[in-house]
Every structure is written in structure tokens, then in C-alpha cells.
Amino acid sequence: MIRPQSPKLKAPPRPSTLPMGLPSGWSVGVLLIALLVATPLLAVILSAFSNFGDVAAGDVWRHLAATVLPSYILNSLALMVGVGGGVLLLGVSTAWLVALCRFPGARLFEWALLLPLAAPSYLLAYTYTDFLDYFGPVQTQLRTLFGWETAAAYWFPDVRSLGGAIVLFSLVLYPYVYLLARVAFQEQSLGVLEASRSLGCNPWRSFRTVALPLARPAIAAGTALALMETLNDFGTVDYFSVPTFTTGIYRTWFGMGERLAATQLASLLLLFIIVLVALERWSRRQVRYYQSVGNSRSLARFELRGIRAIAACLTCALPIFLGLLLPGLLLLWMTLTNLDKSLNREFFELAGHSLLLASITALLGIGLALILAYGARLQPGAGVRLGVQMAALGYAIPGAVIAVGILVPLGRFDNALSALAERWLGTPTGLLLSGTIAALIFAYLVRFLAIAISTLQAGLAKVRPTLDDASRCLGNSPTQTLIQVHAPLLSGSLLTAATLVFVDVMKELPATLVIRPFNFDTLAVRVFQYASDERLVDAAAPALAILLVGIVPVVLLSDRITKSRKYGE
């Protein structure tokens, strides 16, 4: 008996995980966002090159080159060399100790060593100046103890100097190196390190000949991040009277009123950043270190006892104490002893301004970053990848350069619009965008959008491509897939990205000083103004608020690292 055969049903074609054709709305959105974010960088470069023939600008530039430009270059190079050495010493040593050594408190130090990252360097500059100044508690107690009557009777290091700036930058920026180096040490091949021990290598020799070369790319990347933050700083170097490019840009623009010369200084600073990034990538391309993976056994840590354990504890505790605990306690003491002056109406008004700017920027930042990251997931083509990379360039560019790159095109646009309105309507419009909250938020987005992009890209990488396939099989468009599938799964990454952007906006100083609207100060700006006027007691409460807010993302980062290691993600 022959049974009738049922007709074979063809399975529907499996949709591509990454469809080749990106919807026009997404492609246009990604490219427009990338172009918009890259506008300040392009404006600085084009403005600098287009004004080389200007006679007045050339005279000002020659004057700067003959007077202050050499000090800008030398001080910036000295800061880079000094801070580079400081963050390497603190970051690599502490990372090696907590990753591959066992001593009392190692687990506590593993996450606590990230905490100084919450303190902006300019807060430490103001706090330590008051603490170590001639009339501060340290020198006052020394004079009382030893009977010294004048400053000529003894020597005490001047914290308001180039050396003081290097020390403070190292204390707050070493976590960049520590974080990347610790992960590199923990992920190194078990067999390679055990082989070094079997050959009789002691902890120091194993570190120097095996672990350190393997971790070199991560250490170079962390050092480059620390140096970028150093070149971006304005508050510390200005307060310590150390002339650098950021102080030069600010003084040339506002002190001398020379916009073109400030643009050329910004271009030169941008060249410093490009060279720094190129050197970091070149150093990683010259040498390749390969290591086996997949061994789940944990490496037996070096046991430190006696004087070595004490030295390890002090090595890890000292940067935490000097980089966060001591300045935090000093700010808290100054705030509590002057509570009536600290928590006044002006403080809450400034806090409201900072919260408003940070909240709006965080919401816009995660929205734009989600479009860019998801667009790169839909079609990782050359154009989309280039657009996302352009949008992520802002974090490597100092805030002073971004401020110049925003004010130059906005000023030209406002002037052209005002002239057009006067011709047609008989009334000039004035400056509509320059020096407004919109311009300031745009500067924040250009500077910190990269943080949100990297966070969301990491979150999207954990979402299996099969979920995209299933959603497309059900007839959902890419936008519907993003809303119904990815957004719920990315809730943690979205919250983390928003928090990181929020806190960075709260701490940002250089761009805020240049672009902020008239009579619209933030906590960071007011701390800078109070400190410049030597009113450090009045600056204590705003500085403490910035410090406390800055601890939030560090705690979140430590928690995510702990969970990632626990679950092997």
C-alpha cells in the first residue's frame, strides 16, 4: 500500500543576523550623529589652517611663540613624563600585588584601589594647598613642635608647583593603569607563570621577565588614558600657576580676546593628543605576546608574610589614603565646621544647575549612543564603523579644544543669522546659540559620548545574534527588535552608561568655564572660582558634593568587575 506523501514545506529563509541592507533611517541617523559630534574637531583643524595667512593672527601667534609657547610645550611634556612615571609606578605595583600575591587585606584593596578615580585632580589641588600651606595645620604644627619662627628657618616642599601637580595627577589617575594591568595579570596564561616558577624565578623576577611583558599592551593603554586626562586638566595647573596648553587657550581667548590664536593653540594641543594616541598604538604593534587561554585553574598566589606583607599593605593603602580618604575627610571637616555658610541657598542653586545639565546630557547621551551602537550591530560596514569611531573621538580630545571647536562655528552661525535678520527685519538677533545651555550640553555630548558608546557596545555584544534572528522571523523591523528585545536586556548597560556620563558632566571644568551661559555656574565652576579667590572654606561643600557623586560610578564599576569574574562573563 502506497501512502501519499505529504508535500514538503520549505523552511523560511533564515534572516541574516547582520542584514546587509541597513534601513535608510538608521544609516542616515548614524552618519548624521557622527558628523555632528565630529564638527568641533573639524572646526578646530579647518580654522587653524584657514587663518595661517591672516596678518593679525600671524603677529599674535609669533608673539605667543616668542614668549609663552615654549613654556606651554615644556610644561606639558614635563607633566606627561612625570605623570606617566607616577601612574606606572602606582598602578602596576598595586595591580601585581592584588592580582598575584596573598597578604592581609588583598581582597579589600582589589576594589578600594579604584576609589581615587572619583576625585577630580583640582579638588585635591585645593585641599592639599590648604592642608600643606604655610598657615595650614601641617606647617603650623611643625613650627610649634620644633620652635621654628619663620619660613626661612626650615624647608618645606611647595605643593603649588610642577612637582606638586605631577604628584596629585598620579594619585588620581593611576587607577586607569591599575584597572587594565590587574585584568591583564589575572588573565595571563597559567602555564607560562608556573613555568617561570619551576625555573626558580622569585616573585620579583617572575614579574619582571614574564608578567610585565605580557601585560605591556594593557599598561600602555592605561597610561595613554591617564596622559590624556592630564592634558585635559585646567583647574589644577591654573591654580598651581603651571602654564600649559589648556591655560594658554583660556587666557588667549578671554584675557587677550584673540580667537584665532586660541584656535591655533587648540590645534597644537590636538596634535599632542594625536601623537600620544599614535605612539600608544605603535608600541602595541611593534611587539606581539601570545598566551594560551582556556585553563580554568587559578594560579597559586605568592604568599607574602612578615615585612613583605606589611610593605604590600602600605603600598596599596597609601594611594587610597592620599588620593581619596585624606582630602575627603578634610573637605568634610571644613564643611561641617562652616555648615551655615556651606549649605546655603547658593549651594542648592548650583547643585540644581549641575544636576540639570548632567541629567539632560545623560539622557541624550544614552539615546545617541544606542543609535550608534545598534547601527554598528545591524551592519558593521566600513562607513558605519568609521562613523562610530568618529563619534567616539571626543573623549580623547581636551575640553578646552572642544570648547573652541564649538564656539567658532556657532559664533559664525550666530553672526550670519543676526546680519540676515537685520537686513530683512531691521533688528539683529544677537547670539542665539553661543554661550547657551544647548551649546554647553553639546560640548558634554562630544566629550563623553564615547563612554556611553563603549558601554552599550559591550552590552550588545553579550546579546546572542539568534535573538535578532528570532525577532526578524516574527516580522519585527530592526527598530521593533531594538525596543522589544534589546532594550530590556540592556537595562543594566543603559543605567551604567547614564551614570558614567552623569558623573563626568558633574566634574567637568574646562569646557564649562568657556561655554557656560552668563550667570549660570555649576558646582565645578564655583569650586574653581572660590579656590582662585583663596576661599577654600566656601569651596568645601561643592567640592565634597562632587566627590561623593564621583564615588557612585567607581562602586558600580567595581561591582560589575566582581560579578563578571564570579560568573565568568
Summary of the structure (lengths in Angstrom):
residues: 569
radius of gyration: 26.8
end to end distance: 57.7
largest distance: 119.2
contacts: 1869
relative contact order: 0.13
helix: 77%
strand: 1%
